Amino acid sequence: MLVDSHCHLDFPDFAEELDAVVDRARQAGVGRMVTICTYLSRFDRILAVAERYDDVLCSLGVHPHQAAEEIAGVTVERLVELAKHPKVIGLGETGLDYFYDKSPRDVQQECFRRHIRASLETGLPLIVHTRDADDDTMRIVREEAAGQPVNGLLHCFSSGRQLAEDALDFGFCISLSGIVTFKKSEDLRAIVRDVPLDRILVETDAPYLAPVPFRGKRNEPAYVAHTAACVAEVKGVDAAEMARISTENFFRLFPRAGTAQQAAA
């Protein structure tokens, strides 16, 4: 079984054929999909998708692009309350994006801090988006953690080696998307070679970042198999072993996913 640890099934790109998209994922061996929240104000939509399918789970959070628009409604108390739903397995995606700077950086940082505090209170892992904000990302995690354990992962990792090392040293996992399959991603693959197998997850970030051989097309959860196969080659293991390892890593990082699986059964 494979897990697509990060996709956006509530996006309009899938509205007309969501059943078919989920079915194709199942046919490709994808046993779990996590549809990711980017607007807290639209959480009901994400939850509706997760509740529609036994094999779809969800997260809860605000993307840094939407931080300025959403910050007034983002409180630790609200995150903690909404996170009680059994389909919610993680908090995010949250973090910092200094590449696009769609929200002021101080607002992004405050929104990120509230997610970290909610993670500490609930025990749910963080799903972290970071772009061109390597130093601030881990600095803020450390400050808020204040020596307490915080579980999480860097989603769609495409940053430099230092951030990977800092995140791994802190105990985070790293999730790899279709970017790892791109011809010009040799630097990323070089970093992946040094990431311990027990810290690797795979994702699509669908509908974005379709892996080779689908690059340029709309991405969907079924294509996570191609990303996993590329990671397997980089790590020197076969595809079945990579599927097993990344799936075990997913359930270890997101223990509530296992509880939700048992409830669905």
C-alpha positions, 0 to 999 in steps of 0.5 A: 500500500502507498499513502498520498500524505498531501493532496487537495481533493477539495480543489475545483480541479477535481470537482467534476470527477472526484469519485473517479480520481479516488478510484484511480488512486485505489487502483494504483495501490494508494490505500490512504489519501490526506486532503489538506486544509489551507483555509480554516474558514473552508474546513467544512469542505475538506471535512466533507471530502474526508467523510465521503470516503473511508480511505481519505483523511484530512488536516486542519490549518491555514496556508501561509498564503492565506494567513493575513486573510484568515488570522482573525479566526485562527486561535489555538482554542479553535484549532484544538476544538476542530481538531477533535474530529477523528478524521483530522490527523494533523495541523496544517499546512502551516508555515512560512512562504517568503518566496511569494510573500502573499501575507506579511511575514509577521502575520505568517509567523504568528499564524504558524506559532498558533498552529505549533501551540495547538500541536503541543496541546493536541499532540497532532503533528504539524504539516509544514510548508516552507519556502525561502524561509529556512532559518525562520521556520526551524527557529520558530518551531524551536522557540515555541517548542521550548524543549517539548517534543513537536512531531511534524514533517516538511511537506513537498521538500525542495529546500537546501541541505541545511534545512533538511538536517535541522529538521531531521535533528529536531525529529521531523520527517520529510515528505517528497513530491513529484519535484524529486522526479524532475530532471533538474532536481539532482541537488534534491536527490542528492539530499534525499540519498542522505535522509534516513529511510525511516523519515521519508513520506511521499505525496502528490500535492495534487493538483500541482507538481505532477511527477514525470512522466505526467509533468505539466498535467494535472496531478492526482493521488494515483501518481504518487506511485511514480514519486515513490518509485523515483525515491526508491531508486535514489535510496537503492531499494525496490519500489515495494520496499519503499511503499512499505517503508513510507507507509509505515512512516506515515502511520507512525507519524500520524497515529490517529490515521491508524485509529481512523482506519480501525474505526472505518473497518 
